[in-house]
């Protein structure tokens, strides 16, 4: 299978990627679009003319961001809707309130390395729910809206943390294993890659294709529990650069009919046989394994039913 290579790279920005792209008449949803790379992702899609829905927990903050984007890019079609991915009722309400097609769904929101084990009301581990399971429920709930777009794309944000841990199928919620903030985070980010693999397999006949990505090391609120970035300065990105790969997967003609793959620095990443040193990239084989993907999907269906 040929690796996807593009003209963009580490230093490219989301605005670089959307130059020459026309998204007028397209509708996009970006979760977690009230801070960090979510804002820059939404901004770039708005620049290209899309109607962009900011799906956020805090609608007051989201409304301020929507106003800022609308004024900055001259696109008034910026909508704010409440969404708490850790709350199944919130996800169901978002889906029930949606009408019409979804052309682009960017599952961007996330939390990282919560220091103590936290569980949702359902008893599920919080990082797994917020980063993966809530987005799974959202995507499944919007399936018909995505299918009606006749060529929808889902973008699933993963991380280099996929190299930290596979999905712990026998103990997803740390009921037996000692809780580790980074193992938990790594598991959730591996799950996001596996979602792209299985969603593409199940939904490609509906014209829905899903890819996953590592946005890179960007100083944002995501690192509030980790004391900031540990990545060397030369390997860090701005929020505008961090949003570039998300936007590429959402809009590039090179990705027409392509799904189930993992990207970083605006190009398809290599599969690595062991965890790289020196903050190297790549994707673990277990994160792209179709059997793992199918197993996770089946489990996720039972958890959100």
Secondary structure, DSSP 4 states (H G I P E B T S, - for coil): -PPP--S--TT--HHHHHTT---TT-EEEEETTTSHHHHHHHHHHHHTT-EEEEEES-HHHHHHHHHHHHHHHT---EEEEE--TT-HHHHHHHHHH--S--SEEEE-------SS--B-TTS-BHHHIIIIIHHHHHHHHTHHHHHTTSS-EEEEE--GGGGT----TT-TT-SSSPP-HHHHHHHHHHHHHHHHHHHHHHHGGGT-EEEEEE--EE-SGGGGGTTS--S-GGGEE-HHHHTHHHHHHHH-GGGTT--S-EEETTEEPPEESSPPSTT---EEGGGS-HHHHHHHHHHHHHHH-
